[in-house]
Amino acid sequence: MIELSKRIMELEESPTMAVMAKAKALKAEGRDIVGFTVGEPDFDTPDNIKEAAIRAINEGKTKYTPVGGIVELKDAIIQKFERDNGLSYERDEILVSCGGKHSIFNLFNALLNPGDEVIIPAPYWVSYPPMVELAGGVPVIVETGDINGFKMTPETFKEVITPRTRAVVINSPSNPTGSAYASEELTALAEVALEAGILIATDEIYEKLVYDKFEFVSIASVSPQVKASTVVLNGVSKAYAMTGWRIGYAAGPASLIKAMAKIQGQSTSNPASISQWAAVEALNGPQDEVKRMVEEFAKRRSLMVELLNDIDKVSALMPEGAFYAFPNLSAYYGLSFEGRVINGSGDMADYLLDSKELAVVPGAAFGSDAHLRLSYACSEDVIKEGVKRLAAALAALR
Ligand SMILES: *Cc1c(COP(=O)(O)O)cnc(C)c1O
């Protein structure tokens, strides 16, 4: 028996991946599973991006690149920040990593000493707390809730700041709730962070996936002072349907970016050269495909959220962005089906999968047991069928 590190023994496995694995196994057995678990766009990577990658291969761009990314990609990222966010960065303030997740991993490892605290509003993306812990830090969870539209207020933020606080994580639009902060809300949160002297880590991976004329604002653009104490985390995975290509990036103060690059230099080295060239095309090339995907997601979002709210005692907020609905099903907790009591989102997810072959992710995975996360990165037919199954399963509870 090989003895594993204490650090790893304490690390939780990704719960979203666990549910997906279970649903996949049932599907392989031939069961008619309808899935709302996917955490990635169901669209194909646009052709112009694929062609850029093929060109890169044919031109022999298949060797090591600088650890922090090729200058062409850094410049494309710099132009993206200028164009979309009104932010100017220099090359030494940009780091390209192997996916957005990797950028965040590098950040916490570059920033945290043992016991340092990172404030994370709940519901949160599953990976933030374990990544903070893996880096020796302590996640400090702030509850938000449906009433506040799943947003942290400046007051609740202030309350959890201690002398050990090093950073706050902002994820707008959010995975799992889809909720996004308006400009004034970001300004108010940024003031609190500035006053406390803590770093703002803003995960903007869903920036492009916003609906109903919602205007995305990066918290880094609130003022030059805020920009100086913010690291922006983004990537091409969600906006360009490029989850498998593994390109993410970070922008922030040069000293921090350099430290993050140091970790990368001793672990993964550069992200895949071919993927980097594909990302250059994603950022510099035509953006029509993004628009098309957003229009499609917008239709599905309305459909799913409206159908959910038609179910008795289910409430779902209309999300501003991303591709998830996050309905509250807690009115059904305590009820049972054939002696099986539903005591929370985990029980609910198991019940839905077993009785109706409907795969969902329990809200508990995101620090919110009252909810389920339902991804609408699927066809309208799947949405209709899945919500029908959900309604039937809930109606059968006594
Ligand atoms: C998908 C996602 C990421 C990054 O994903 P990568 O595939 O690693 O680029 C980061 N943050 C959130 C909240 C996400 O949902």
The ligand as an SDF file (V2000), in Angstrom:
LIG
                    3D

 15 15  0  0  0  0  0  0  0  0999 V2000
  -15.2130   26.3270  -16.8730 C   0  0  0  0  0  0  0  0  0  0  0  0
  -14.7730   27.2360  -15.7940 C   0  0  0  0  0  0  0  0  0  0  0  0
  -13.4450   27.6850  -15.6760 C   0  0  0  0  0  0  0  0  0  0  0  0
  -12.2930   27.3250  -16.5510 C   0  0  0  0  0  0  0  0  0  0  0  0
  -12.3350   26.2170  -17.2390 O   0  0  0  0  0  0  0  0  0  0  0  0
  -11.0980   25.6840  -18.0930 P   0  0  0  0  0  0  0  0  0  0  0  0
  -11.6990   24.5740  -18.8560 O   0  0  0  0  0  0  0  0  0  0  0  0
  -10.0560   25.2510  -17.1330 O   0  0  0  0  0  0  0  0  0  0  0  0
  -10.6250   26.7980  -18.9630 O   0  0  0  0  0  0  0  0  0  0  0  0
  -13.1520   28.5850  -14.6800 C   0  0  0  0  0  0  0  0  0  0  0  0
  -14.0800   29.0220  -13.8450 N   0  0  0  0  0  0  0  0  0  0  0  0
  -15.3550   28.6230  -13.9110 C   0  0  0  0  0  0  0  0  0  0  0  0
  -16.3160   29.1860  -12.9570 C   0  0  0  0  0  0  0  0  0  0  0  0
  -15.7470   27.7060  -14.8770 C   0  0  0  0  0  0  0  0  0  0  0  0
  -17.0180   27.2970  -14.9130 O   0  0  0  0  0  0  0  0  0  0  0  0
  1  2  1  0
  2  3  1  0
  2 14  2  0
  3  4  1  0
  3 10  2  0
  4  5  1  0
  5  6  1  0
  6  7  2  0
  6  8  1  0
  6  9  1  0
 10 11  1  0
 11 12  2  0
 12 13  1  0
 12 14  1  0
 14 15  1  0
M  END
$$$$
